[in-house]
Amino acid sequence: MDKKHKKRIDVLQQKIQKLQQLLAGAKKQPDDPADVPRLEKELAAAHAELVGLKKG
């Protein structure tokens, strides 16, 4: 794994952490009903990319 992959994995892990916090906040206080599905979709995409990078 080269530096580029390691950096991308780090960025994705930070993004996932931030999205999880935003999702938890959106579920507690649903100001916009479209936020929760959008955040869940972004979180799933980030997880999928992370898994793909870790596999090789």
mmCIF file of the N, C-alpha and C atoms, coordinates in Angstrom:
data_MODEL
# 
_entry.id   MODEL 
# 
loop_
_atom_site.group_PDB 
_atom_site.id 
_atom_site.type_symbol 
_atom_site.label_atom_id 
_atom_site.label_alt_id 
_atom_site.label_comp_id 
_atom_site.label_asym_id 
_atom_site.label_entity_id 
_atom_site.label_seq_id 
_atom_site.pdbx_PDB_ins_code 
_atom_site.Cartn_x 
_atom_site.Cartn_y 
_atom_site.Cartn_z 
_atom_site.occupancy 
_atom_site.B_iso_or_equiv 
_atom_site.pdbx_formal_charge 
_atom_site.auth_seq_id 
_atom_site.auth_comp_id 
_atom_site.auth_asym_id 
_atom_site.auth_atom_id 
_atom_site.pdbx_PDB_model_num 
ATOM 1   N N  . MET A 1 1  ? 0.848   -1.175 0.000  1.00 0.00 ? 1  MET A N  1 
ATOM 2   C CA . MET A 1 1  ? 0.000   0.000  0.000  1.00 0.00 ? 1  MET A CA 1 
ATOM 3   C C  . MET A 1 1  ? 0.895   1.241  0.000  1.00 0.00 ? 1  MET A C  1 
ATOM 4   N N  . ASP A 1 2  ? 0.657   2.123  -0.938 1.00 0.00 ? 2  ASP A N  1 
ATOM 5   C CA . ASP A 1 2  ? 1.490   3.309  -1.034 1.00 0.00 ? 2  ASP A CA 1 
ATOM 6   C C  . ASP A 1 2  ? 0.910   4.464  -0.197 1.00 0.00 ? 2  ASP A C  1 
ATOM 7   N N  . LYS A 1 3  ? 1.628   5.578  -0.216 1.00 0.00 ? 3  LYS A N  1 
ATOM 8   C CA . LYS A 1 3  ? 1.225   6.727  0.600  1.00 0.00 ? 3  LYS A CA 1 
ATOM 9   C C  . LYS A 1 3  ? -0.143  7.258  0.201  1.00 0.00 ? 3  LYS A C  1 
ATOM 10  N N  . LYS A 1 4  ? -0.440  7.216  -1.094 1.00 0.00 ? 4  LYS A N  1 
ATOM 11  C CA . LYS A 1 4  ? -1.718  7.727  -1.581 1.00 0.00 ? 4  LYS A CA 1 
ATOM 12  C C  . LYS A 1 4  ? -2.886  6.939  -0.985 1.00 0.00 ? 4  LYS A C  1 
ATOM 13  N N  . HIS A 1 5  ? -2.756  5.617  -0.967 1.00 0.00 ? 5  HIS A N  1 
ATOM 14  C CA . HIS A 1 5  ? -3.817  4.778  -0.412 1.00 0.00 ? 5  HIS A CA 1 
ATOM 15  C C  . HIS A 1 5  ? -3.968  5.011  1.087  1.00 0.00 ? 5  HIS A C  1 
ATOM 16  N N  . LYS A 1 6  ? -2.854  5.109  1.788  1.00 0.00 ? 6  LYS A N  1 
ATOM 17  C CA . LYS A 1 6  ? -2.912  5.341  3.233  1.00 0.00 ? 6  LYS A CA 1 
ATOM 18  C C  . LYS A 1 6  ? -3.576  6.678  3.541  1.00 0.00 ? 6  LYS A C  1 
ATOM 19  N N  . LYS A 1 7  ? -3.237  7.701  2.788  1.00 0.00 ? 7  LYS A N  1 
ATOM 20  C CA . LYS A 1 7  ? -3.820  9.021  2.992  1.00 0.00 ? 7  LYS A CA 1 
ATOM 21  C C  . LYS A 1 7  ? -5.321  8.983  2.724  1.00 0.00 ? 7  LYS A C  1 
ATOM 22  N N  . ARG A 1 8  ? -5.725  8.316  1.643  1.00 0.00 ? 8  ARG A N  1 
ATOM 23  C CA . ARG A 1 8  ? -7.143  8.230  1.303  1.00 0.00 ? 8  ARG A CA 1 
ATOM 24  C C  . ARG A 1 8  ? -7.913  7.476  2.383  1.00 0.00 ? 8  ARG A C  1 
ATOM 25  N N  . ILE A 1 9  ? -7.312  6.423  2.928  1.00 0.00 ? 9  ILE A N  1 
ATOM 26  C CA . ILE A 1 9  ? -7.951  5.664  4.012  1.00 0.00 ? 9  ILE A CA 1 
ATOM 27  C C  . ILE A 1 9  ? -8.129  6.553  5.234  1.00 0.00 ? 9  ILE A C  1 
ATOM 28  N N  . ASP A 1 10 ? -7.108  7.327  5.579  1.00 0.00 ? 10 ASP A N  1 
ATOM 29  C CA . ASP A 1 10 ? -7.205  8.245  6.718  1.00 0.00 ? 10 ASP A CA 1 
ATOM 30  C C  . ASP A 1 10 ? -8.316  9.265  6.500  1.00 0.00 ? 10 ASP A C  1 
ATOM 31  N N  . VAL A 1 11 ? -8.373  9.831  5.304  1.00 0.00 ? 11 VAL A N  1 
ATOM 32  C CA . VAL A 1 11 ? -9.399  10.828 4.987  1.00 0.00 ? 11 VAL A CA 1 
ATOM 33  C C  . VAL A 1 11 ? -10.796 10.204 5.080  1.00 0.00 ? 11 VAL A C  1 
ATOM 34  N N  . LEU A 1 12 ? -10.941 9.000  4.550  1.00 0.00 ? 12 LEU A N  1 
ATOM 35  C CA . LEU A 1 12 ? -12.235 8.322  4.600  1.00 0.00 ? 12 LEU A CA 1 
ATOM 36  C C  . LEU A 1 12 ? -12.655 8.013  6.035  1.00 0.00 ? 12 LEU A C  1 
ATOM 37  N N  . GLN A 1 13 ? -11.716 7.597  6.865  1.00 0.00 ? 13 GLN A N  1 
ATOM 38  C CA . GLN A 1 13 ? -12.041 7.303  8.254  1.00 0.00 ? 13 GLN A CA 1 
ATOM 39  C C  . GLN A 1 13 ? -12.508 8.567  8.980  1.00 0.00 ? 13 GLN A C  1 
ATOM 40  N N  . GLN A 1 14 ? -11.863 9.690  8.700  1.00 0.00 ? 14 GLN A N  1 
ATOM 41  C CA . GLN A 1 14 ? -12.288 10.953 9.306  1.00 0.00 ? 14 GLN A CA 1 
ATOM 42  C C  . GLN A 1 14 ? -13.671 11.356 8.794  1.00 0.00 ? 14 GLN A C  1 
ATOM 43  N N  . LYS A 1 15 ? -13.912 11.158 7.502  1.00 0.00 ? 15 LYS A N  1 
ATOM 44  C CA . LYS A 1 15 ? -15.202 11.500 6.908  1.00 0.00 ? 15 LYS A CA 1 
ATOM 45  C C  . LYS A 1 15 ? -16.311 10.641 7.510  1.00 0.00 ? 15 LYS A C  1 
ATOM 46  N N  . ILE A 1 16 ? -16.026 9.354  7.684  1.00 0.00 ? 16 ILE A N  1 
ATOM 47  C CA . ILE A 1 16 ? -17.005 8.436  8.262  1.00 0.00 ? 16 ILE A CA 1 
ATOM 48  C C  . ILE A 1 16 ? -17.350 8.861  9.681  1.00 0.00 ? 16 ILE A C  1 
ATOM 49  N N  . GLN A 1 17 ? -16.339 9.218  10.446 1.00 0.00 ? 17 GLN A N  1 
ATOM 50  C CA . GLN A 1 17 ? -16.564 9.654  11.827 1.00 0.00 ? 17 GLN A CA 1 
ATOM 51  C C  . GLN A 1 17 ? -17.442 10.917 11.863 1.00 0.00 ? 17 GLN A C  1 
ATOM 52  N N  . LYS A 1 18 ? -17.146 11.863 10.991 1.00 0.00 ? 18 LYS A N  1 
ATOM 53  C CA . LYS A 1 18 ? -17.916 13.104 10.929 1.00 0.00 ? 18 LYS A CA 1 
ATOM 54  C C  . LYS A 1 18 ? -19.360 12.822 10.494 1.00 0.00 ? 18 LYS A C  1 
ATOM 55  N N  . LEU A 1 19 ? -19.521 11.961 9.484  1.00 0.00 ? 19 LEU A N  1 
ATOM 56  C CA . LEU A 1 19 ? -20.866 11.630 9.009  1.00 0.00 ? 19 LEU A CA 1 
ATOM 57  C C  . LEU A 1 19 ? -21.687 10.923 10.080 1.00 0.00 ? 19 LEU A C  1 
ATOM 58  N N  . GLN A 1 20 ? -21.046 10.074 10.873 1.00 0.00 ? 20 GLN A N  1 
ATOM 59  C CA . GLN A 1 20 ? -21.759 9.381  11.942 1.00 0.00 ? 20 GLN A CA 1 
ATOM 60  C C  . GLN A 1 20 ? -22.265 10.376 12.982 1.00 0.00 ? 20 GLN A C  1 
ATOM 61  N N  . GLN A 1 21 ? -21.450 11.385 13.302 1.00 0.00 ? 21 GLN A N  1 
ATOM 62  C CA . GLN A 1 21 ? -21.866 12.409 14.251 1.00 0.00 ? 21 GLN A CA 1 
ATOM 63  C C  . GLN A 1 21 ? -23.018 13.238 13.684 1.00 0.00 ? 21 GLN A C  1 
ATOM 64  N N  . LEU A 1 22 ? -22.910 13.612 12.402 1.00 0.00 ? 22 LEU A N  1 
ATOM 65  C CA . LEU A 1 22 ? -23.968 14.387 11.766 1.00 0.00 ? 22 LEU A CA 1 
ATOM 66  C C  . LEU A 1 22 ? -25.270 13.590 11.700 1.00 0.00 ? 22 LEU A C  1 
ATOM 67  N N  . LEU A 1 23 ? -25.158 12.306 11.413 1.00 0.00 ? 23 LEU A N  1 
ATOM 68  C CA . LEU A 1 23 ? -26.330 11.448 11.327 1.00 0.00 ? 23 LEU A CA 1 
ATOM 69  C C  . LEU A 1 23 ? -27.010 11.318 12.688 1.00 0.00 ? 23 LEU A C  1 
ATOM 70  N N  . ALA A 1 24 ? -26.224 11.146 13.717 1.00 0.00 ? 24 ALA A N  1 
ATOM 71  C CA . ALA A 1 24 ? -26.794 11.056 15.064 1.00 0.00 ? 24 ALA A CA 1 
ATOM 72  C C  . ALA A 1 24 ? -27.523 12.349 15.420 1.00 0.00 ? 24 ALA A C  1 
ATOM 73  N N  . GLY A 1 25 ? -26.940 13.479 15.093 1.00 0.00 ? 25 GLY A N  1 
ATOM 74  C CA . GLY A 1 25 ? -27.582 14.761 15.350 1.00 0.00 ? 25 GLY A CA 1 
ATOM 75  C C  . GLY A 1 25 ? -28.850 14.941 14.538 1.00 0.00 ? 25 GLY A C  1 
ATOM 76  N N  . ALA A 1 26 ? -28.826 14.507 13.296 1.00 0.00 ? 26 ALA A N  1 
ATOM 77  C CA . ALA A 1 26 ? -29.994 14.632 12.428 1.00 0.00 ? 26 ALA A CA 1 
ATOM 78  C C  . ALA A 1 26 ? -31.136 13.748 12.913 1.00 0.00 ? 26 ALA A C  1 
ATOM 79  N N  . LYS A 1 27 ? -30.802 12.601 13.479 1.00 0.00 ? 27 LYS A N  1 
ATOM 80  C CA . LYS A 1 27 ? -31.845 11.715 13.999 1.00 0.00 ? 27 LYS A CA 1 
ATOM 81  C C  . LYS A 1 27 ? -32.464 12.281 15.273 1.00 0.00 ? 27 LYS A C  1 
ATOM 82  N N  . LYS A 1 28 ? -31.654 12.942 16.100 1.00 0.00 ? 28 LYS A N  1 
ATOM 83  C CA . LYS A 1 28 ? -32.167 13.535 17.339 1.00 0.00 ? 28 LYS A CA 1 
ATOM 84  C C  . LYS A 1 28 ? -33.058 14.741 17.053 1.00 0.00 ? 28 LYS A C  1 
ATOM 85  N N  . GLN A 1 29 ? -32.656 15.547 16.079 1.00 0.00 ? 29 GLN A N  1 
ATOM 86  C CA . GLN A 1 29 ? -33.384 16.770 15.772 1.00 0.00 ? 29 GLN A CA 1 
ATOM 87  C C  . GLN A 1 29 ? -33.611 16.851 14.256 1.00 0.00 ? 29 GLN A C  1 
ATOM 88  N N  . PRO A 1 30 ? -34.666 16.236 13.785 1.00 0.00 ? 30 PRO A N  1 
ATOM 89  C CA . PRO A 1 30 ? -34.907 16.183 12.336 1.00 0.00 ? 30 PRO A CA 1 
ATOM 90  C C  . PRO A 1 30 ? -35.458 17.499 11.770 1.00 0.00 ? 30 PRO A C  1 
ATOM 91  N N  . ASP A 1 31 ? -34.582 18.451 11.515 1.00 0.00 ? 31 ASP A N  1 
ATOM 92  C CA . ASP A 1 31 ? -35.000 19.724 10.928 1.00 0.00 ? 31 ASP A CA 1 
ATOM 93  C C  . ASP A 1 31 ? -35.416 19.529 9.478  1.00 0.00 ? 31 ASP A C  1 
ATOM 94  N N  . ASP A 1 32 ? -34.623 18.773 8.746  1.00 0.00 ? 32 ASP A N  1 
ATOM 95  C CA . ASP A 1 32 ? -34.899 18.516 7.336  1.00 0.00 ? 32 ASP A CA 1 
ATOM 96  C C  . ASP A 1 32 ? -35.052 17.001 7.155  1.00 0.00 ? 32 ASP A C  1 
ATOM 97  N N  . PRO A 1 33 ? -36.217 16.535 6.762  1.00 0.00 ? 33 PRO A N  1 
ATOM 98  C CA . PRO A 1 33 ? -36.422 15.082 6.628  1.00 0.00 ? 33 PRO A CA 1 
ATOM 99  C C  . PRO A 1 33 ? -35.533 14.424 5.585  1.00 0.00 ? 33 PRO A C  1 
ATOM 100 N N  . ALA A 1 34 ? -34.961 15.190 4.669  1.00 0.00 ? 34 ALA A N  1 
ATOM 101 C CA . ALA A 1 34 ? -34.104 14.609 3.635  1.00 0.00 ? 34 ALA A CA 1 
ATOM 102 C C  . ALA A 1 34 ? -32.675 14.401 4.130  1.00 0.00 ? 34 ALA A C  1 
ATOM 103 N N  . ASP A 1 35 ? -32.332 14.967 5.280  1.00 0.00 ? 35 ASP A N  1 
ATOM 104 C CA . ASP A 1 35 ? -30.966 14.860 5.792  1.00 0.00 ? 35 ASP A CA 1 
ATOM 105 C C  . ASP A 1 35 ? -30.575 13.429 6.153  1.00 0.00 ? 35 ASP A C  1 
ATOM 106 N N  . VAL A 1 36 ? -31.442 12.735 6.873  1.00 0.00 ? 36 VAL A N  1 
ATOM 107 C CA . VAL A 1 36 ? -31.100 11.391 7.355  1.00 0.00 ? 36 VAL A CA 1 
ATOM 108 C C  . VAL A 1 36 ? -30.811 10.432 6.200  1.00 0.00 ? 36 VAL A C  1 
ATOM 109 N N  . PRO A 1 37 ? -31.678 10.324 5.195  1.00 0.00 ? 37 PRO A N  1 
ATOM 110 C CA . PRO A 1 37 ? -31.358 9.407  4.083  1.00 0.00 ? 37 PRO A CA 1 
ATOM 111 C C  . PRO A 1 37 ? -30.101 9.826  3.313  1.00 0.00 ? 37 PRO A C  1 
ATOM 112 N N  . ARG A 1 38 ? -29.896 11.137 3.152  1.00 0.00 ? 38 ARG A N  1 
ATOM 113 C CA . ARG A 1 38 ? -28.716 11.623 2.430  1.00 0.00 ? 38 ARG A CA 1 
ATOM 114 C C  . ARG A 1 38 ? -27.446 11.256 3.191  1.00 0.00 ? 38 ARG A C  1 
ATOM 115 N N  . LEU A 1 39 ? -27.462 11.471 4.504  1.00 0.00 ? 39 LEU A N  1 
ATOM 116 C CA . LEU A 1 39 ? -26.286 11.150 5.312  1.00 0.00 ? 39 LEU A CA 1 
ATOM 117 C C  . LEU A 1 39 ? -26.031 9.646  5.332  1.00 0.00 ? 39 LEU A C  1 
ATOM 118 N N  . GLU A 1 40 ? -27.091 8.851  5.406  1.00 0.00 ? 40 GLU A N  1 
ATOM 119 C CA . GLU A 1 40 ? -26.932 7.393  5.384  1.00 0.00 ? 40 GLU A CA 1 
ATOM 120 C C  . GLU A 1 40 ? -26.329 6.937  4.065  1.00 0.00 ? 40 GLU A C  1 
ATOM 121 N N  . LYS A 1 41 ? -26.758 7.560  2.970  1.00 0.00 ? 41 LYS A N  1 
ATOM 122 C CA . LYS A 1 41 ? -26.233 7.207  1.649  1.00 0.00 ? 41 LYS A CA 1 
ATOM 123 C C  . LYS A 1 41 ? -24.742 7.569  1.549  1.00 0.00 ? 41 LYS A C  1 
ATOM 124 N N  . GLU A 1 42 ? -24.378 8.763  2.019  1.00 0.00 ? 42 GLU A N  1 
ATOM 125 C CA . GLU A 1 42 ? -22.974 9.185  1.993  1.00 0.00 ? 42 GLU A CA 1 
ATOM 126 C C  . GLU A 1 42 ? -22.117 8.278  2.868  1.00 0.00 ? 42 GLU A C  1 
ATOM 127 N N  . LEU A 1 43 ? -22.657 7.900  4.016  1.00 0.00 ? 43 LEU A N  1 
ATOM 128 C CA . LEU A 1 43 ? -21.929 7.023  4.940  1.00 0.00 ? 43 LEU A CA 1 
ATOM 129 C C  . LEU A 1 43 ? -21.704 5.647  4.309  1.00 0.00 ? 43 LEU A C  1 
ATOM 130 N N  . ALA A 1 44 ? -22.714 5.116  3.655  1.00 0.00 ? 44 ALA A N  1 
ATOM 131 C CA . ALA A 1 44 ? -22.585 3.810  2.994  1.00 0.00 ? 44 ALA A CA 1 
ATOM 132 C C  . ALA A 1 44 ? -21.560 3.879  1.867  1.00 0.00 ? 44 ALA A C  1 
ATOM 133 N N  . ALA A 1 45 ? -21.565 4.968  1.115  1.00 0.00 ? 45 ALA A N  1 
ATOM 134 C CA . ALA A 1 45 ? -20.603 5.123  0.021  1.00 0.00 ? 45 ALA A CA 1 
ATOM 135 C C  . ALA A 1 45 ? -19.178 5.208  0.560  1.00 0.00 ? 45 ALA A C  1 
ATOM 136 N N  . ALA A 1 46 ? -18.995 5.933  1.644  1.00 0.00 ? 46 ALA A N  1 
ATOM 137 C CA . ALA A 1 46 ? -17.663 6.066  2.242  1.00 0.00 ? 46 ALA A CA 1 
ATOM 138 C C  . ALA A 1 46 ? -17.184 4.715  2.774  1.00 0.00 ? 46 ALA A C  1 
ATOM 139 N N  . HIS A 1 47 ? -18.087 3.969  3.411  1.00 0.00 ? 47 HIS A N  1 
ATOM 140 C CA . HIS A 1 47 ? -17.736 2.628  3.905  1.00 0.00 ? 47 HIS A CA 1 
ATOM 141 C C  . HIS A 1 47 ? -17.343 1.711  2.755  1.00 0.00 ? 47 HIS A C  1 
ATOM 142 N N  . ALA A 1 48 ? -18.099 1.756  1.677  1.00 0.00 ? 48 ALA A N  1 
ATOM 143 C CA . ALA A 1 48 ? -17.810 0.906  0.526  1.00 0.00 ? 48 ALA A CA 1 
ATOM 144 C C  . ALA A 1 48 ? -16.452 1.241  -0.083 1.00 0.00 ? 48 ALA A C  1 
ATOM 145 N N  . GLU A 1 49 ? -16.148 2.524  -0.197 1.00 0.00 ? 49 GLU A N  1 
ATOM 146 C CA . GLU A 1 49 ? -14.854 2.928  -0.748 1.00 0.00 ? 49 GLU A CA 1 
ATOM 147 C C  . GLU A 1 49 ? -13.714 2.498  0.174  1.00 0.00 ? 49 GLU A C  1 
ATOM 148 N N  . LEU A 1 50 ? -13.930 2.624  1.475  1.00 0.00 ? 50 LEU A N  1 
ATOM 149 C CA . LEU A 1 50 ? -12.915 2.224  2.450  1.00 0.00 ? 50 LEU A CA 1 
ATOM 150 C C  . LEU A 1 50 ? -12.633 0.721  2.365  1.00 0.00 ? 50 LEU A C  1 
ATOM 151 N N  . VAL A 1 51 ? -13.684 -0.064 2.274  1.00 0.00 ? 51 VAL A N  1 
ATOM 152 C CA . VAL A 1 51 ? -13.521 -1.519 2.151  1.00 0.00 ? 51 VAL A CA 1 
ATOM 153 C C  . VAL A 1 51 ? -12.770 -1.866 0.864  1.00 0.00 ? 51 VAL A C  1 
ATOM 154 N N  . GLY A 1 52 ? -13.132 -1.183 -0.211 1.00 0.00 ? 52 GLY A N  1 
ATOM 155 C CA . GLY A 1 52 ? -12.460 -1.415 -1.489 1.00 0.00 ? 52 GLY A CA 1 
ATOM 156 C C  . GLY A 1 52 ? -10.979 -1.089 -1.437 1.00 0.00 ? 52 GLY A C  1 
ATOM 157 N N  . LEU A 1 53 ? -10.623 -0.009 -0.764 1.00 0.00 ? 53 LEU A N  1 
ATOM 158 C CA . LEU A 1 53 ? -9.220  0.367  -0.643 1.00 0.00 ? 53 LEU A CA 1 
ATOM 159 C C  . LEU A 1 53 ? -8.446  -0.616 0.238  1.00 0.00 ? 53 LEU A C  1 
ATOM 160 N N  . LYS A 1 54 ? -9.089  -1.096 1.294  1.00 0.00 ? 54 LYS A N  1 
ATOM 161 C CA . LYS A 1 54 ? -8.412  -2.030 2.208  1.00 0.00 ? 54 LYS A CA 1 
ATOM 162 C C  . LYS A 1 54 ? -8.197  -3.387 1.554  1.00 0.00 ? 54 LYS A C  1 
ATOM 163 N N  . LYS A 1 55 ? -9.102  -3.776 0.642  1.00 0.00 ? 55 LYS A N  1 
ATOM 164 C CA . LYS A 1 55 ? -8.949  -5.064 -0.044 1.00 0.00 ? 55 LYS A CA 1 
ATOM 165 C C  . LYS A 1 55 ? -7.801  -5.050 -1.039 1.00 0.00 ? 55 LYS A C  1 
ATOM 166 N N  . GLY A 1 56 ? -7.558  -3.898 -1.594 1.00 0.00 ? 56 GLY A N  1 
ATOM 167 C CA . GLY A 1 56 ? -6.407  -3.876 -2.489 1.00 0.00 ? 56 GLY A CA 1 
ATOM 168 C C  . GLY A 1 56 ? -6.605  -3.026 -3.654 1.00 0.00 ? 56 GLY A C  1 
# 
